[in-house]
C-alpha cells in the first residue's frame, strides 16, 4: 500500500508494478511486434484470463483469485469471472447425489 498526497491509500500489488514496468519499457507497437514475431495471436492479458480460469477450475476461492490478479475487491473478480465458478445448482446436485448414494448403500447393507 502507498499513501497518496490526499492521504488515501491505494493498492500497489505486483500486477500493478508489472503493468507499469511493461509500459515503461516497450510501447504498444513494440509489444505487438514481439507477439507477431512469435507467431501467436495471444496477448499478455489473454494469459491472465487463462490463469484465472485455471485457478477457478482447480477450486481456488474468489478471494484467492482476487489477490493473485490484484483486483481491488472480490466484487471486481466476480464481475469478470463469476460464470466460471460452479453454480449453486451444480453444488446442490452433487450434495443430493451423494446423499442418495449413501442412502442406497445404507439400505443395501441393512435391508
C-alpha positions in Angstrom: 0.0 0.0 0.0 1.1 3.5 -0.7 -0.4 6.8 0.5 -1.3 9.5 -1.9 -0.9 13.2 -1.4 -4.6 13.4 -0.4 -3.9 10.9 2.4 -5.9 8.0 0.9 -4.2 4.7 0.4 -4.1 2.7 -2.8 -3.0 -0.9 -3.5 0.3 -1.4 -5.2 0.4 -5.1 -5.8 2.8 -7.0 -8.0 0.4 -6.9 -11.0 0.3 -3.1 -10.8 4.1 -2.9 -10.6 4.4 -5.2 -13.6 1.9 -3.3 -15.6 3.9 -0.1 -15.1 7.2 -1.8 -15.9 5.8 -3.2 -19.2 4.5 0.1 -20.3 7.7 1.9 -19.4 10.0 -0.5 -21.3 8.0 -1.0 -24.6 5.4 0.8 -26.5 2.2 -0.9 -27.6 3.6 -1.2 -31.2 6.8 -2.8 -29.9 4.9 -5.3 -27.7 2.7 -6.2 -30.8 5.8 -6.8 -32.9 7.1 -9.3 -30.3 3.8 -11.2 -30.4 3.8 -11.2 -34.2 7.4 -12.4 -34.2 6.4 -15.4 -32.1 3.7 -16.4 -34.5 0.9 -16.3 -31.8 -2.1 -14.0 -31.5 -2.2 -14.3 -27.7 -1.6 -11.2 -25.6 -0.4 -11.0 -22.1 -3.9 -10.2 -21.0 -5.1 -13.5 -22.6 -2.6 -15.4 -20.4 -4.0 -13.5 -17.3 -7.6 -14.7 -18.2 -6.2 -18.3 -18.7 -4.5 -18.2 -15.3 -7.7 -17.0 -13.7 -9.8 -19.7 -15.3 -7.2 -22.4 -14.4 -7.3 -21.2 -10.8 -11.1 -21.3 -10.7 -11.3 -24.8 -12.4 -8.8 -26.0 -9.8 -11.0 -24.9 -6.9 -9.5 -21.6 -5.9 -11.7 -19.3 -3.9 -12.9 -15.9 -5.1 -10.6 -14.3 -2.6 -7.5 -16.2 -3.8 -8.2 -15.3 -7.4 -8.7 -11.7 -6.4 -5.4 -11.5 -4.6 -3.4 -13.2 -7.3 -4.9 -11.0 -10.1 -4.6 -7.8 -7.9 -8.2 -6.8 -8.1 -9.3 -4.1 -5.7 -12.2 -6.3 -4.4 -13.8 -9.7 -4.8 -16.7 -7.9 -6.5 -14.4 -6.9 -9.4 -13.2 -10.6 -9.7 -16.8 -11.8 -9.7 -18.0 -9.3 -12.2 -15.5 -10.8 -14.7 -15.3 -14.4 -13.7 -18.5 -15.4 -11.9 -19.7 -17.6 -14.8 -16.6 -19.8 -14.3 -17.4 -20.8 -10.7 -19.7 -23.8 -10.3 -23.2 -22.6 -9.6 -25.3 -23.4 -6.6 -27.3 -25.7 -8.7 -24.3 -27.9 -9.5 -23.3 -27.9 -5.9 -26.8 -28.8 -4.7 -27.0 -31.6 -7.3 -23.7 -33.0 -6.0 -24.9 -32.9 -2.4 -28.1 -34.7 -3.3 -26.4 -37.3 -5.4 -24.0 -38.1 -2.5 -26.9 -38.2 0.0 -28.9 -40.5 -2.2 -25.9 -42.8 -2.9 -25.3 -43.0 0.8 -29.0 -43.8 1.4 -29.0 -46.6 -1.2 -25.7 -48.0 0.2 -27.1 -48.0 3.7 -30.3 -49.7 2.6 -28.4 -52.5 0.9 -26.3 -53.1 4.0 -29.3 -53.0 6.4 -32.0 -54.5 4.2 
